[in-house]
Each structure stands twice: as structure tokens, then as C-alpha cells.
Amino acid sequence: MRMIAIMATAFVACMSVAETYAATADTLTVRIKGMRCGECSHKVKNIVKKGPGIEGILFNLERRTATIAYDPSLTSADSIKAHLDATGRYKTSSYSPNDTILRGFGLRIDDMHCQNCYNRISQRLQPMAGIDSMAPHLDKHYIFVRYDANRTSKADIRRVLGGLGFTPVNYYSGPKVAFAYYHIPAEAVSQATIDEVLTLDGVEDANVNARQKSLAVTYFTDETTAERLTADIKRLGIEAVEPPAHECKEQQ
């Protein structure tokens, strides 16, 4: 959805501001309890920027940290932390690059069909720095990954899976969440396709894979339907075709 692109843009803007002032300002990095999403970080930014001397903020939502650039002649680290702690909701705690910050997330992988598919994933991911554990659910084409957000990230994990020829998208359980998987032309396998599909009503996540020539989508069924989603994708000029039932070659 459009909100994803907006939050990504806001993240880059905050990052460039923090980098611009890094040479002249002091910086404070804190973990912030309760900051779990882009909307939360926007609220935190508004709270922090009400204080004097704030020059830039960089968020990392996976670590739930904020790096704040400030003018030490106008404010202090203690003052900034006290301002956030006073909200009751966004309380701060200390942060160190050596911290272990365990996070977990689910990935729907429609092109993961059998145990051999998962074994390839496991052999590649398990040696990665920061991977704590993985649990496959092959009947749902789903894996749960537990990782240290100080040593790797969701984006890194998805990138590795893409390199293996898989098309992961966010997985959520619930009656209003569904998944779609299409074959698309090779020329449509691009970031532009992902960005366009994310603008469609009901779409929560999208991904493509060059090896599979695939497009995978997570969507909300109270906002769209499978038929409408397919029609909307085709209206974007993307020739998306639902593939036939798969016979996994890796089982042979």
C-alpha cells in the first residue's frame, strides 16, 4: 500500500538529516519500548522534535531504536530521554551494538514445495550471522525465522531467499489475510512492478523473483478479492498468470 512507500521515504529523509548533522552535532541512540511500526516512529519523531536543539532522527524499527542528532548547547541526552519517558508509552532504554535483539517474523514462500526446498533454505540461512532458529510449515508454504536484529535484517534474509530462487512475502495468520502467486514476463520482474503492486487496494506486501519469473502478494480479503487483485494487476499492464499445480522437481 501507499503507506509503505511513504514510510520508506520518511526513513531515508531522516537518515540523510542525521548524516548531514553528524559532524557538528552530538548523537544519542536509544531503544524505545512500544515503537513497532512507521506510525509509531512518526509519533516519536513529533514528540522529540518538540524539544529544543533537535537536528535529525534516524529510526531502525527492527531494533526499535532511534538515533537522535542534537545541539549540545541547547539540550542533552538526559533531557531527550526524559521527554520520551514522560509519555509513558515510548520509554527509552540503553542501546549497544553488542546487544542481542531477537526478533521473529513469518514468510510465505509459495515456491517452497517440499522438504528438499526447505533444506536448501536452511543450509543457506543457518550459517548466516544473526540467524537464531527457523521453523518450516511446508503445508502452508511458510517459515518462521527468529533472528538477531543487531546482526542481520528482514531485508537481508529476503535477499538471500531471492538469490536461491524463492519469492518470499510477509506471512500472517488470520481469516482476513490471503496470498497470491503468479508467473509474469521476465521484463516485468523489477522493483517498479513491486512498487506498482503495493499501490493496489488491499495489498500489504509484494515481491518478485527473476529465476522463477514470479510475483507473490500478501493481501487483505476485507479490502480486495483474489479476482479483483488479479484484474488490478493486469490493469497495471502486468501479464500475471496463476501457474498450474506444481510438481516439485526437488523431490525427484
C-alpha positions as CSV (number, residue, x, y, z in Angstrom):
1,M,0.0,0.0,0.0
2,R,1.0,3.6,-0.4
3,M,1.8,3.9,3.4
4,I,4.8,1.5,2.9
5,A,6.3,3.8,0.3
6,I,5.6,6.9,2.4
7,M,7.3,5.4,5.5
8,A,10.3,4.2,3.4
9,T,10.7,7.8,2.1
10,A,10.4,9.2,5.6
11,F,13.1,6.7,6.8
12,V,15.5,7.9,4.1
13,A,14.8,11.5,4.8
14,C,15.5,11.0,8.5
15,M,18.7,9.2,7.7
16,S,20.0,11.9,5.4
17,V,19.3,14.6,8.0
18,A,21.1,12.6,10.7
19,E,24.1,12.1,8.4
20,T,24.2,15.8,7.5
21,Y,24.4,16.9,11.1
22,A,26.7,14.1,12.3
23,A,29.8,16.1,12.1
24,T,28.6,19.1,14.1
25,A,26.0,17.5,16.5
26,D,26.1,15.0,19.3
27,T,24.1,11.9,18.8
28,L,22.1,9.6,21.1
29,T,20.9,6.1,20.2
30,V,18.3,4.6,22.5
31,R,15.9,1.6,22.3
32,I,12.3,2.7,22.5
33,K,9.7,0.4,24.0
34,G,6.4,0.4,22.2
35,M,7.8,1.7,18.9
36,R,6.9,-1.1,16.5
37,C,5.7,0.5,13.2
38,G,6.1,3.5,10.9
39,E,3.2,5.3,12.6
40,C,4.9,4.8,16.0
41,S,8.1,6.2,14.7
42,H,6.3,9.2,13.3
43,K,4.8,9.9,16.7
44,V,8.1,9.5,18.4
45,K,9.7,12.0,15.9
46,N,6.9,14.5,16.6
47,I,7.5,14.2,20.4
48,V,11.3,14.5,20.2
49,K,11.2,17.5,17.8
50,K,9.1,19.5,20.2
51,G,12.2,19.8,22.3
52,P,14.9,22.4,21.5
53,G,18.1,21.6,19.6
54,I,16.9,18.5,17.7
55,E,18.6,18.3,14.3
56,G,17.7,14.9,12.9
57,I,16.4,11.4,13.8
58,L,17.2,8.0,12.3
59,F,14.9,5.1,13.2
60,N,15.6,1.3,13.0
61,L,12.2,-0.3,13.6
62,E,13.6,-3.9,13.7
63,R,15.9,-2.9,16.6
64,R,13.3,-0.4,17.8
65,T,16.0,2.3,18.1
66,A,16.2,6.0,17.4
67,T,19.4,7.8,16.7
68,I,18.9,11.4,17.5
69,A,21.3,14.2,16.4
70,Y,21.1,17.3,18.7
71,D,22.8,20.5,19.5
72,P,24.5,20.0,23.0
73,S,24.4,23.7,23.6
74,L,20.5,23.6,23.6
75,T,19.7,20.2,25.0
76,S,21.2,17.0,26.4
77,A,20.8,13.2,26.1
78,D,19.2,13.1,29.6
79,S,16.7,15.7,28.6
80,I,15.7,14.0,25.4
81,K,15.3,10.6,27.2
82,A,13.3,12.3,30.0
83,H,11.0,13.8,27.4
84,L,10.2,10.4,25.9
85,D,10.0,8.6,29.2
86,A,7.4,11.1,30.3
87,T,5.0,9.9,27.6
88,G,4.6,6.6,29.4
89,R,4.3,4.8,26.1
90,Y,7.6,5.4,24.4
91,K,10.1,4.8,27.3
92,T,13.8,4.6,26.5
93,S,16.5,2.1,27.5
94,S,20.2,1.9,26.7
95,Y,21.4,0.5,23.4
96,S,24.7,-1.1,22.4
97,P,25.8,-2.6,19.1
98,N,26.7,-5.7,21.1
99,D,23.1,-6.2,22.4
100,T,21.3,-9.3,21.2
101,I,17.9,-8.1,19.9
102,L,15.9,-11.2,19.0
103,R,13.0,-10.7,16.5
104,G,10.8,-13.1,14.7
105,F,8.8,-13.0,11.5
106,G,6.9,-15.3,9.1
107,L,7.4,-15.6,5.4
108,R,5.0,-17.1,2.9
109,I,7.1,-18.8,0.2
110,D,4.8,-20.3,-2.5
111,D,7.7,-21.7,-4.4
112,M,8.9,-23.7,-1.4
113,H,7.1,-27.0,-2.1
114,C,8.9,-29.8,-0.2
115,Q,11.4,-30.8,2.4
116,N,14.3,-30.5,-0.1
117,C,13.2,-27.0,-0.9
118,Y,13.4,-26.1,2.8
119,N,16.7,-27.9,3.2
120,R,18.2,-25.6,0.6
121,I,16.9,-22.6,2.5
122,S,18.1,-24.0,5.8
123,Q,21.6,-24.8,4.5
124,R,22.0,-21.2,3.3
125,L,20.3,-19.3,6.1
126,Q,21.5,-21.2,9.2
127,P,25.2,-20.2,8.8
128,M,24.3,-16.5,8.4
129,A,25.3,-14.2,11.2
130,G,22.3,-13.4,13.4
131,I,20.1,-16.3,12.5
132,D,18.8,-17.9,15.7
133,S,16.3,-20.5,14.5
134,M,13.9,-21.4,11.8
135,A,10.7,-23.5,11.7
136,P,9.1,-24.7,8.5
137,H,5.4,-25.3,7.8
138,L,5.5,-26.9,4.4
139,D,1.8,-27.4,4.2
140,K,1.3,-23.7,4.4
141,H,4.4,-22.7,2.4
142,Y,5.5,-20.8,5.4
143,I,8.6,-20.5,7.5
144,F,9.1,-18.6,10.8
145,V,12.6,-17.1,11.3
146,R,14.0,-15.9,14.6
147,Y,17.0,-13.6,14.2
148,D,19.2,-11.0,15.9
149,A,18.2,-7.6,14.5
150,N,21.7,-6.2,15.5
151,R,23.4,-8.6,13.2
152,T,21.0,-9.1,10.2
153,S,17.7,-7.9,9.0
154,K,14.5,-8.9,7.3
155,A,15.7,-7.3,4.1
156,D,18.9,-9.3,4.2
157,I,17.1,-12.6,4.8
158,R,14.6,-11.9,2.0
159,R,17.5,-11.0,-0.4
160,V,19.2,-14.4,0.3
161,L,16.0,-16.3,-0.3
162,G,15.5,-14.4,-3.6
163,G,19.0,-15.4,-4.6
164,L,18.1,-19.1,-4.1
165,G,15.1,-18.7,-6.4
166,F,12.3,-18.1,-3.9
167,T,9.7,-15.3,-3.7
168,P,9.1,-14.6,0.0
169,V,6.4,-12.2,1.2
170,N,5.1,-11.4,4.7
171,Y,3.1,-14.1,6.3
172,Y,0.3,-13.5,8.8
173,S,-2.3,-15.9,10.1
174,G,-5.9,-14.9,10.2
175,P,-9.2,-15.1,8.2
176,K,-8.7,-11.8,6.5
177,V,-5.2,-12.5,5.1
178,A,-4.6,-14.3,1.8
179,F,-1.7,-14.9,-0.6
180,A,-1.4,-14.8,-4.4
181,Y,1.3,-16.2,-6.7
182,Y,1.7,-15.5,-10.4
183,H,4.0,-16.1,-13.3
184,I,4.9,-12.8,-15.0
185,P,7.0,-11.9,-18.1
186,A,10.8,-11.6,-17.5
187,E,10.7,-7.9,-18.3
188,A,8.1,-7.3,-15.5
189,V,10.4,-8.7,-12.9
190,S,11.5,-5.4,-11.4
191,Q,11.4,-3.1,-8.4
192,A,9.0,-1.0,-10.4
193,T,6.5,-3.9,-10.5
194,I,6.7,-4.3,-6.8
195,D,6.2,-0.6,-6.2
196,E,3.1,-0.5,-8.5
197,V,1.5,-3.6,-7.0
198,L,2.0,-2.1,-3.5
199,T,-0.3,0.8,-4.5
200,L,-3.2,-1.5,-5.1
201,D,-6.1,-1.7,-2.7
202,G,-5.7,-4.4,-0.1
203,V,-2.0,-5.2,-0.9
204,E,0.2,-5.5,2.2
205,D,3.4,-6.9,0.6
206,A,4.7,-7.9,-2.8
207,N,7.9,-9.5,-4.2
208,V,9.3,-10.8,-7.5
209,N,11.9,-13.3,-8.5
210,A,13.9,-13.3,-11.7
211,R,14.7,-17.0,-11.6
212,Q,11.1,-18.1,-11.2
213,K,9.6,-15.1,-13.2
214,S,7.2,-14.8,-10.3
215,L,5.2,-12.3,-8.4
216,A,4.0,-13.0,-4.9
217,V,1.5,-10.9,-3.0
218,T,0.1,-10.7,0.6
219,Y,-3.3,-9.1,0.7
220,F,-6.3,-8.4,2.9
221,T,-9.6,-10.1,1.9
222,D,-11.7,-7.4,3.5
223,E,-10.2,-4.9,1.1
224,T,-10.0,-6.9,-2.1
225,T,-10.7,-10.3,-3.6
226,A,-8.5,-12.8,-5.5
227,E,-10.3,-12.0,-8.7
228,R,-10.1,-8.2,-8.2
229,L,-6.5,-8.4,-7.3
230,T,-5.6,-10.3,-10.5
231,A,-7.7,-7.8,-12.6
232,D,-6.0,-4.8,-10.9
233,I,-2.5,-6.3,-11.5
234,K,-3.4,-6.8,-15.2
235,R,-4.7,-3.2,-15.4
236,L,-1.2,-2.1,-14.4
237,G,0.0,-3.8,-17.7
238,I,1.5,-6.8,-15.9
239,E,0.5,-10.1,-17.6
240,A,0.1,-12.1,-14.4
241,V,-0.9,-15.8,-14.8
242,E,-1.7,-18.2,-12.0
243,P,0.5,-21.2,-12.5
244,P,-0.8,-24.8,-12.6
245,A,-0.4,-27.1,-9.7
246,H,3.3,-27.6,-9.1
247,E,5.2,-30.9,-9.2
248,C,8.4,-30.2,-7.3
249,K,11.5,-31.4,-9.2
250,E,13.5,-31.3,-6.0
251,Q,11.5,-34.4,-4.7
252,Q,12.8,-36.5,-7.6
